[in-house]
Structure formats: structure tokens, C-alpha cells
Amino acid sequence: MPSNTTKTKLIRSNKDKLNKRNLKADQKRIQKNAEILKELASEA
């Protein structure tokens, strides 16, 4: 059976992976929103 430290490291590394994926998705969304806002600002 793994030690508590080993379990903790595994859990934290898994959480980091999920967070990284969410951050990438957020970054894409923010980038797209910025482009749309630039287009709207140039039209007005």
C-alpha cells in the first residue's frame, strides 16, 4: 500500500492536469472574445 505522501502527490498532480485543461479552454474563449470585441469596436 502506498504511503500517504505518495497518495497526496498523485491526487494533486491529477488535479493540476484538470486545471491545466480548463485554463487552456478559458484562454481560447478569452482570445475569441477579444477578437469579437475588436471587430465590434472597429465597426462603431
N, CA, C and O of each residue as an XYZ file, in Angstrom:
176
protein
N       0.836     -1.182      0.000
C       0.000      0.000      0.000
C       0.883      1.250      0.000
O       1.850      1.324      0.759
N       0.555      2.236     -0.852
C       1.388      3.439     -0.900
C       1.225      4.296      0.351
O       0.210      4.241      1.046
N       2.239      5.072      0.602
C       2.202      5.949      1.778
C       1.255      7.124      1.529
O       0.837      7.375      0.398
N       0.930      7.827      2.591
C       0.048      8.988      2.457
C       0.663     10.056      1.567
O      -0.047     10.715      0.807
N       1.974     10.232      1.654
C       2.642     11.236      0.829
C       2.497     10.892     -0.648
O       2.235     11.768     -1.472
N       2.668      9.620     -0.979
C       2.539      9.193     -2.366
C       1.118      9.420     -2.871
O       0.923      9.911     -3.983
N       0.141      9.071     -2.068
C      -1.251      9.285     -2.458
C      -1.529     10.767     -2.688
O      -2.173     11.147     -3.666
N      -1.037     11.594     -1.776
C      -1.264     13.034     -1.878
C      -0.652     13.591     -3.160
O      -1.280     14.394     -3.851
N       0.565     13.169     -3.478
C       1.219     13.648     -4.696
C       0.422     13.257     -5.937
O       0.260     14.059     -6.857
N      -0.069     12.033     -5.959
C      -0.863     11.579     -7.107
C      -2.150     12.393     -7.253
O      -2.509     12.806     -8.356
N      -2.824     12.615     -6.156
C      -4.073     13.375     -6.196
C      -3.816     14.795     -6.673
O      -4.540     15.309     -7.525
N      -2.793     15.424     -6.128
C      -2.501     16.811     -6.517
C      -2.081     16.912     -7.971
O      -2.465     17.862     -8.653
N      -1.303     15.957     -8.463
C      -0.886     16.008     -9.865
C      -2.089     15.836    -10.782
O      -2.169     16.475    -11.832
N      -3.034     14.969    -10.387
C      -4.244     14.799    -11.196
C      -5.083     16.072    -11.209
O      -5.625     16.443    -12.250
N      -5.194     16.733    -10.083
C      -5.955     17.978    -10.029
C      -5.299     19.036    -10.903
O      -5.998     19.794    -11.576
N      -3.970     19.104    -10.907
C      -3.265     20.069    -11.738
C      -3.551     19.829    -13.209
O      -3.723     20.780    -13.971
N      -3.604     18.565    -13.615
C      -3.883     18.256    -15.022
C      -5.247     18.784    -15.432
O      -5.385     19.396    -16.492
N      -6.255     18.553    -14.603
C      -7.595     19.027    -14.917
C      -7.618     20.547    -14.997
O      -8.225     21.118    -15.903
N      -6.964     21.192    -14.060
C      -6.945     22.646    -14.042
C      -6.247     23.189    -15.284
O      -6.676     24.198    -15.843
N      -5.180     22.533    -15.720
C      -4.453     22.990    -16.897
C      -5.351     22.948    -18.126
O      -5.339     23.866    -18.945
N      -6.135     21.870    -18.249
C      -7.039     21.747    -19.386
C      -8.081     22.861    -19.354
O      -8.404     23.438    -20.392
N      -8.609     23.165    -18.169
C      -9.599     24.233    -18.046
C      -8.989     25.587    -18.372
O      -9.631     26.421    -19.011
N      -7.763     25.809    -17.942
C      -7.102     27.078    -18.233
C      -6.908     27.266    -19.729
O      -7.066     28.372    -20.246
N      -6.562     26.172    -20.432
C      -6.396     26.269    -21.884
C      -7.721     26.606    -22.552
O      -7.760     27.431    -23.466
N      -8.794     25.985    -22.113
C     -10.110     26.263    -22.682
C     -10.506     27.718    -22.403
O     -11.031     28.398    -23.284
N     -10.256     28.191    -21.186
C     -10.555     29.580    -20.848
C      -9.745     30.532    -21.715
O     -10.265     31.549    -22.172
N      -8.494     30.216    -21.942
C      -7.627     31.068    -22.755
C      -8.166     31.194    -24.174
O      -8.182     32.289    -24.736
N      -8.609     30.081    -24.759
C      -9.184     30.114    -26.099
C     -10.444     30.975    -26.127
O     -10.645     31.769    -27.046
N     -11.286     30.809    -25.115
C     -12.529     31.575    -25.049
C     -12.237     33.064    -24.930
O     -12.871     33.877    -25.602
N     -11.284     33.425    -24.083
C     -10.924     34.831    -23.882
C     -10.361     35.421    -25.170
O     -10.675     36.556    -25.531
N      -9.529     34.644    -25.860
C      -8.940     35.089    -27.123
C     -10.040     35.379    -28.148
O     -10.010     36.406    -28.826
N     -10.993     34.481    -28.253
C     -12.099     34.642    -29.212
C     -12.927     35.871    -28.860
O     -13.304     36.639    -29.745
N     -13.213     36.061    -27.572
C     -13.981     37.228    -27.145
C     -13.248     38.524    -27.458
O     -13.869     39.507    -27.861
N     -11.946     38.534    -27.278
C     -11.149     39.728    -27.564
C     -11.219     40.074    -29.050
O     -11.331     41.246    -29.412
N     -11.152     39.053    -29.912
C     -11.227     39.304    -31.352
C     -12.596     39.878    -31.728
O     -12.687     40.804    -32.534
N     -13.648     39.327    -31.146
C     -15.000     39.817    -31.437
C     -15.145     41.269    -30.987
O     -15.720     42.091    -31.700
N     -14.625     41.576    -29.814
C     -14.714     42.948    -29.310
C     -13.937     43.917    -30.198
O     -14.381     45.043    -30.419
N     -12.790     43.492    -30.706
C     -12.012     44.357    -31.609
C     -12.807     44.646    -32.882
O     -12.842     45.781    -33.358
N     -13.451     43.601    -33.432
C     -14.246     43.794    -34.638
C     -15.409     44.755    -34.390
O     -15.686     45.628    -35.212
N     -16.079     44.591    -33.265
C     -17.190     45.474    -32.943
C     -16.718     46.906    -32.724
O     -17.403     47.854    -33.109
N     -15.560     47.064    -32.115
C     -15.039     48.416    -31.858
C     -14.658     49.102    -33.176
O     -14.830     50.313    -33.316
N     -14.145     48.334    -34.136
C     -13.748     48.947    -35.407
C     -14.977     49.314    -36.238
O     -14.909     50.246    -37.040
N     -16.087     48.615    -36.071
C     -17.302     48.920    -36.804
C     -17.978     50.180    -36.270
O     -18.544     50.951    -37.044
N     -17.926     50.393    -34.988
C     -18.663     51.511    -34.385
C     -18.005     52.847    -34.615
O     -18.516     53.872    -34.164
